[in-house]
Amino acid sequence: MMGIIATVIQAYQFVLFIRFVMQWIDKDGTNSINNALKPVTEPVLAPIRDKVTFNNIDLSPLVVSVILSIIAWLLASVLQ
């Protein structure tokens, strides 16, 4: 069971990483990859974006990824 949860969390973290990189490459947000990832990531990123943006750098994907890592670690501890 933990293997499935860990795989899903890792896959979502990869999507978040791609989204983080795309904000540097695609400044205007018109790239098809960026548009495909927005519906998957925006519901999670939007609530914390205004709290973790520094000097016009959106750090919300990084923050969410760290939170997901902590959740995965806690679940692994509980399920073992």
C-alpha atoms as an extended CHARMM CRD file, in Angstrom:
* protein
*
        80  EXT
         1         1  MET       CA              0.0000000000        0.0000000000        0.0000000000  PROA      1               0.0000000000
         2         2  MET       CA              2.7870000000        2.4230000000        0.8980000000  PROA      2               0.0000000000
         3         3  GLY       CA              4.4560000000        1.7470000000       -2.4310000000  PROA      3               0.0000000000
         4         4  ILE       CA              1.4110000000        3.0130000000       -4.3100000000  PROA      4               0.0000000000
         5         5  ILE       CA              1.1150000000        6.1060000000       -2.1280000000  PROA      5               0.0000000000
         6         6  ALA       CA              4.8400000000        6.8420000000       -2.4740000000  PROA      6               0.0000000000
         7         7  THR       CA              4.6290000000        6.4710000000       -6.2570000000  PROA      7               0.0000000000
         8         8  VAL       CA              1.6700000000        8.8470000000       -6.4800000000  PROA      8               0.0000000000
         9         9  ILE       CA              3.4180000000       11.4070000000       -4.2750000000  PROA      9               0.0000000000
        10        10  GLN       CA              6.6360000000       11.1510000000       -6.2990000000  PROA      10              0.0000000000
        11        11  ALA       CA              4.7300000000       11.5350000000       -9.5690000000  PROA      11              0.0000000000
        12        12  TYR       CA              2.9560000000       14.6360000000       -8.2540000000  PROA      12              0.0000000000
        13        13  GLN       CA              6.2610000000       16.0600000000       -7.0310000000  PROA      13              0.0000000000
        14        14  PHE       CA              7.6690000000       15.5520000000      -10.5240000000  PROA      14              0.0000000000
        15        15  VAL       CA              4.7020000000       17.4440000000      -11.9880000000  PROA      15              0.0000000000
        16        16  LEU       CA              5.3150000000       20.2280000000       -9.4670000000  PROA      16              0.0000000000
        17        17  PHE       CA              8.9870000000       20.3410000000      -10.4480000000  PROA      17              0.0000000000
        18        18  ILE       CA              8.0850000000       20.6470000000      -14.1320000000  PROA      18              0.0000000000
        19        19  ARG       CA              5.6560000000       23.4250000000      -13.2530000000  PROA      19              0.0000000000
        20        20  PHE       CA              8.3760000000       25.1930000000      -11.2380000000  PROA      20              0.0000000000
        21        21  VAL       CA             10.8040000000       24.9940000000      -14.1620000000  PROA      21              0.0000000000
        22        22  MET       CA              8.1330000000       26.1080000000      -16.6320000000  PROA      22              0.0000000000
        23        23  GLN       CA              7.5810000000       29.3440000000      -14.7280000000  PROA      23              0.0000000000
        24        24  TRP       CA             11.1720000000       30.2830000000      -15.6330000000  PROA      24              0.0000000000
        25        25  ILE       CA             10.9760000000       29.1360000000      -19.2420000000  PROA      25              0.0000000000
        26        26  ASP       CA              7.4390000000       30.2530000000      -20.0640000000  PROA      26              0.0000000000
        27        27  LYS       CA              7.0720000000       33.6640000000      -18.4430000000  PROA      27              0.0000000000
        28        28  ASP       CA              3.7520000000       34.4840000000      -20.1440000000  PROA      28              0.0000000000
        29        29  GLY       CA              2.1540000000       31.0860000000      -19.3940000000  PROA      29              0.0000000000
        30        30  THR       CA              1.1740000000       30.1940000000      -22.9470000000  PROA      30              0.0000000000
        31        31  ASN       CA              3.1860000000       26.9860000000      -23.3920000000  PROA      31              0.0000000000
        32        32  SER       CA              1.0850000000       23.8430000000      -23.9440000000  PROA      32              0.0000000000
        33        33  ILE       CA              2.9440000000       21.9410000000      -21.2090000000  PROA      33              0.0000000000
        34        34  ASN       CA              2.2560000000       24.7260000000      -18.7410000000  PROA      34              0.0000000000
        35        35  ASN       CA             -1.4130000000       24.8080000000      -19.7700000000  PROA      35              0.0000000000
        36        36  ALA       CA             -1.6910000000       21.0310000000      -19.3370000000  PROA      36              0.0000000000
        37        37  LEU       CA             -0.1930000000       21.1140000000      -15.8360000000  PROA      37              0.0000000000
        38        38  LYS       CA             -2.2260000000       24.0430000000      -14.5030000000  PROA      38              0.0000000000
        39        39  PRO       CA             -5.4990000000       22.1400000000      -13.8920000000  PROA      39              0.0000000000
        40        40  VAL       CA             -3.5940000000       19.4730000000      -11.9470000000  PROA      40              0.0000000000
        41        41  THR       CA             -1.4480000000       21.7690000000       -9.8290000000  PROA      41              0.0000000000
        42        42  GLU       CA             -3.3130000000       25.0520000000       -9.4700000000  PROA      42              0.0000000000
        43        43  PRO       CA             -5.8800000000       23.8700000000       -6.8640000000  PROA      43              0.0000000000
        44        44  VAL       CA             -3.0000000000       22.9400000000       -4.5510000000  PROA      44              0.0000000000
        45        45  LEU       CA             -0.6630000000       25.8380000000       -5.3430000000  PROA      45              0.0000000000
        46        46  ALA       CA             -3.1020000000       28.7580000000       -5.4440000000  PROA      46              0.0000000000
        47        47  PRO       CA             -3.9870000000       28.8790000000       -1.7210000000  PROA      47              0.0000000000
        48        48  ILE       CA             -0.3510000000       29.2490000000       -0.6510000000  PROA      48              0.0000000000
        49        49  ARG       CA              1.0910000000       31.1930000000       -3.5770000000  PROA      49              0.0000000000
        50        50  ASP       CA              0.6320000000       34.6770000000       -2.0840000000  PROA      50              0.0000000000
        51        51  LYS       CA              2.2630000000       33.5590000000        1.1720000000  PROA      51              0.0000000000
        52        52  VAL       CA              5.4400000000       32.1230000000       -0.3780000000  PROA      52              0.0000000000
        53        53  THR       CA              6.2250000000       34.4200000000       -3.2980000000  PROA      53              0.0000000000
        54        54  PHE       CA              9.4560000000       36.3760000000       -2.8820000000  PROA      54              0.0000000000
        55        55  ASN       CA             10.7460000000       38.9350000000       -5.3950000000  PROA      55              0.0000000000
        56        56  ASN       CA              8.2980000000       37.6660000000       -8.0330000000  PROA      56              0.0000000000
        57        57  ILE       CA              9.5450000000       34.0870000000       -7.6280000000  PROA      57              0.0000000000
        58        58  ASP       CA              6.7340000000       31.6330000000       -6.9650000000  PROA      58              0.0000000000
        59        59  LEU       CA              8.0290000000       29.1310000000       -4.4220000000  PROA      59              0.0000000000
        60        60  SER       CA              4.6910000000       27.3910000000       -3.8770000000  PROA      60              0.0000000000
        61        61  PRO       CA              5.6600000000       24.2710000000       -5.9120000000  PROA      61              0.0000000000
        62        62  LEU       CA              8.7430000000       23.8720000000       -3.7480000000  PROA      62              0.0000000000
        63        63  VAL       CA              6.7720000000       24.3180000000       -0.5210000000  PROA      63              0.0000000000
        64        64  VAL       CA              4.0940000000       21.8400000000       -1.5880000000  PROA      64              0.0000000000
        65        65  SER       CA              6.7730000000       19.3300000000       -2.5780000000  PROA      65              0.0000000000
        66        66  VAL       CA              8.3850000000       19.5740000000        0.8620000000  PROA      66              0.0000000000
        67        67  ILE       CA              4.9880000000       19.1480000000        2.5260000000  PROA      67              0.0000000000
        68        68  LEU       CA              4.3070000000       16.0700000000        0.3880000000  PROA      68              0.0000000000
        69        69  SER       CA              7.6850000000       14.6190000000        1.3900000000  PROA      69              0.0000000000
        70        70  ILE       CA              6.8300000000       15.0800000000        5.0480000000  PROA      70              0.0000000000
        71        71  ILE       CA              3.4170000000       13.4550000000        4.5440000000  PROA      71              0.0000000000
        72        72  ALA       CA              5.0450000000       10.4970000000        2.7530000000  PROA      72              0.0000000000
        73        73  TRP       CA              7.5640000000       10.1190000000        5.5520000000  PROA      73              0.0000000000
        74        74  LEU       CA              4.8230000000       10.2280000000        8.2020000000  PROA      74              0.0000000000
        75        75  LEU       CA              2.7010000000        7.6880000000        6.3220000000  PROA      75              0.0000000000
        76        76  ALA       CA              5.6910000000        5.3830000000        5.9410000000  PROA      76              0.0000000000
        77        77  SER       CA              6.3140000000        5.5940000000        9.6740000000  PROA      77              0.0000000000
        78        78  VAL       CA              2.6960000000        4.8540000000       10.5420000000  PROA      78              0.0000000000
        79        79  LEU       CA              2.1320000000        2.0630000000        8.0140000000  PROA      79              0.0000000000
        80        80  GLN       CA              5.2560000000        0.0870000000        8.8970000000  PROA      80              0.0000000000
